[in-house]
């Protein structure tokens, strides 16, 4: 089956624009939300605070017979004046509490109150981390700077390897992938999931950037090869042929990576869950944009640059 992507390019662009528009609305709402004050719900790495992770000691008789009641833990946090804390159940016997910065006494009081509700905890598995807001701001600035530098490097590389218009549309497609990932995480941050982003999220965006460009370069390479062999063929047909020739490769590569990431998402633990989720979204979007966005934008642009066909000079028949 031959896929004619340029015939339906308005549909592909419309799908992307709709998702991005919803994401921009979500990011605006999130920014105006007094509890968030950012386009995405920031995690402890960015805003600073205290993270307390406790795990029950199952060697104590009957200590792990009942599941942890998250409602009871939230009530404990409320009594301690930490009602706005993020509370999650980790596995079957752990609880993770992210809150504002706590001093030693506040941490001790919170831990004692939680232990009274969930049972004895294993001191060797307990974790308490604190991140100051200054460090969080530095992490954010460094992450944004890394993204900007990577985009500049990609433009220079593609402009030298191909042509400048190839580089521009590859960057647009890559920015499209990053923006859709941001949009989905913003929506999830406003939802009851209260999904947060941390420093690993910046790493995920950089990884998505590299994957997306690599996938786009494969298709652009084939377009350039096909154009050299058939210089007189319409550019849209060349793009369609090139995409069809590389389609199975793009799908198989993306599918293999995504299946691995799904395994990490399911079995990798809480720390890697949002990281792997961002990669799943970004890699899937990257495969989509390489096929349906980067290539169709290039074809649309080249169509506009082609000189109009000369008018016929043959005399009209009497």
Buried (B, 14 or more C-beta within 10 A) or exposed (E): EEEEBBEEBEEBBEEBEEBBEBBBEBBEBBEEEEEBEBBBBBBBBBBBBBBBBBBBBBEEEEBBEEEBEEEEBBBBBEEBEBEEBBBBBBEEBBBBBBBEEBEEEBBEBBBEBBBEEBBEBBEEEBEBEBBEEEBBEEBBEEBEEBBEEBBEEBBEBBBEEBEEBBBBBBBBBBBBBBBBBBBBBBBBBBEEEBBBBBBBBBBBBBBBBEBBBEBBBBBBBBBBEBBEEEEEEBBBBBBBBBBBBBBEEBEEBBEEBBEBBEEBBEEEEEEBBBBBBBBBBBBBBBBBBBBBBBBBBBBBBBEEEEEEEEEEEEEEEE
